[in-house]
Amino acid sequence: MDASSQVFVNEGTFGILDDGNIPIESVDWSQGLIAPMAGGALILTGINTGNVHVNVRIQHDHDHDQSQSPDDERWEETARARIRAPHGRLHVESLLHGPHEDLPLLSRSGPGWYQVEVRARGRRLNPDGSIPDSSEYYLIAVRADTPAPPAAMEPRERLPVDSKEELRRERLRRGGA
């Protein structure tokens, strides 16, 4: 399923937000194009303020891998991230105006993890500019992801207890020497 629209950008970002939440304290800025958070992600644009063109592609498990599509040469940048949707309501959102009504719910499988690929072109044309209708284009491809398996719970080896050392620690905890 594909859908396209213009999205308003403010302060050089728009979001893939879960229920409108922006857990900014958890943002990972290391990728430059997509910045995952504890829930959702921010997309970093070239312009500071204005509209960008966004195409959303919802992928299903049975879809073929979109990583090598025929229009690859049109995109200047690509980033992938695994993002979490704790509420299961991921939407493309303007940070100023909220969810974009013309673009679908991204988290079709409900709460959980999603693989997101963002492709961009035109981010370098007007860096930090204010342009009502920019030449920036984004493709956001989303696919439900399986949860990571829990870490194996292996029994820890017990160390032998040194009773003299334990008595010394107990005295120190009580303030004694």
C-alpha positions in Angstrom: 0.0 0.0 0.0 1.4 3.4 -1.0 0.2 6.9 -0.2 1.8 10.4 -0.8 1.3 13.8 0.6 3.2 17.0 1.6 4.1 17.2 5.3 4.9 20.4 7.1 8.4 20.6 8.6 9.3 22.7 11.6 12.8 23.0 13.1 14.2 20.6 10.4 12.2 17.6 11.5 9.0 15.6 11.1 8.1 12.5 12.9 7.0 8.9 12.7 5.3 9.2 16.1 3.4 6.7 18.2 0.2 8.2 19.5 1.8 11.7 19.1 4.5 11.0 21.8 8.0 12.5 21.4 10.3 10.9 23.9 13.0 13.3 23.0 15.3 12.2 26.0 15.8 8.9 24.2 16.6 10.1 20.7 19.5 8.5 18.9 20.9 11.2 16.5 23.7 9.0 15.2 22.3 8.1 11.7 21.7 11.6 10.4 18.5 10.9 8.5 16.4 8.9 10.9 16.6 9.3 14.7 14.9 6.5 16.6 13.5 7.1 20.0 12.0 4.9 22.7 8.8 5.0 20.7 8.8 6.2 17.0 11.5 8.2 15.3 12.3 11.7 14.0 13.2 12.3 10.3 15.8 15.0 9.8 15.2 17.2 6.8 17.4 19.7 4.9 15.1 22.6 5.2 14.2 24.2 8.5 10.6 25.2 7.7 8.2 24.3 4.9 6.6 21.4 3.2 8.4 18.2 2.0 7.0 15.4 -0.2 6.5 12.1 1.6 5.6 8.8 0.1 4.7 6.0 2.5 4.9 2.3 1.6 3.4 -0.3 3.9 5.1 -3.6 3.4 3.8 -7.0 4.4 5.7 -10.2 5.3 4.9 -11.7 1.9 6.1 -8.7 0.0 9.5 -9.0 -1.8 12.5 -7.1 -0.4 12.2 -3.5 -1.4 15.9 -2.8 -0.7 16.8 -3.0 -4.5 13.9 -1.2 -6.2 14.2 0.1 -9.8 14.2 3.7 -8.6 17.3 3.3 -6.4 19.3 5.8 -8.4 16.8 8.6 -7.6 17.5 8.5 -3.9 20.6 10.2 -2.5 20.4 8.9 1.0 19.1 5.8 2.7 18.8 4.9 6.4 17.2 2.0 8.2 16.2 1.7 11.8 14.2 -0.6 14.0 11.6 1.4 15.8 9.1 0.6 18.5 5.4 1.4 18.6 4.4 0.8 22.3 0.8 2.0 21.6 0.6 0.6 18.0 -0.4 4.0 16.5 2.6 5.1 14.3 1.8 8.0 12.0 3.8 10.4 9.9 3.3 13.7 11.8 4.3 17.3 11.5 5.7 18.2 14.9 3.6 21.4 14.7 0.3 20.1 13.1 0.1 16.5 14.3 -0.8 13.4 12.3 -1.1 13.7 8.5 -4.6 12.7 7.5 -3.7 11.7 4.0 -1.1 9.1 5.1 -2.1 5.7 6.6 -1.4 4.2 9.9 2.1 2.7 9.7 1.8 0.2 12.5 -0.8 -2.1 11.0 0.2 -5.0 13.2 -0.4 -3.0 16.4 2.0 -2.5 19.3 5.5 -3.9 18.7 8.6 -3.4 16.6 8.8 -2.2 13.0 11.6 -2.1 10.4 11.7 1.4 8.8 13.7 2.4 5.8 13.8 6.1 4.9 15.1 7.3 1.5 15.6 10.9 0.7 16.7 13.3 -2.1 17.0 17.0 -2.2 18.1 17.5 1.5 21.1 19.5 0.4 19.4 21.9 -2.0 18.3 24.5 0.6 20.0 23.6 3.9 18.2 25.3 6.8 15.9 27.2 4.4 12.3 28.3 4.8 10.6 27.2 1.7 6.8 26.7 1.3 7.2 23.9 -1.2 10.6 22.4 -1.1 12.2 20.0 -3.5 12.8 17.4 -0.8 11.3 13.9 -1.3 11.1 11.1 1.2 10.1 7.5 0.9 9.2 5.8 4.1 8.9 2.0 3.9 7.6 0.2 7.0 7.3 -3.5 7.8 6.3 -5.2 11.0 9.3 -6.8 12.7 9.5 -9.8 15.0 10.4 -9.0 18.6 13.9 -9.7 19.7 14.2 -13.0 21.6 14.7 -12.5 25.3 18.3 -12.8 26.6 19.0 -16.4 27.7 18.7 -16.8 31.4 21.7 -18.9 32.3 22.2 -19.8 35.9 25.2 -18.0 37.3 28.0 -19.9 39.0 28.0 -19.4 42.7 31.3 -18.3 44.1 32.4 -19.9 47.4 31.6 -17.7 50.4 34.5 -16.4 52.5 32.9 -16.1 55.9 35.7 -13.8 57.3 35.3 -11.5 54.3 31.5 -11.5 54.8 31.8 -10.6 58.5 34.2 -7.7 57.6 31.8 -6.3 55.0 28.9 -6.5 57.5 31.0 -4.5 60.1 31.8 -1.9 57.4 28.1 -1.5 56.5 27.3 -0.8 60.1 30.0 1.8 60.3 32.5 -0.2 62.2 36.2 -0.7 61.3 
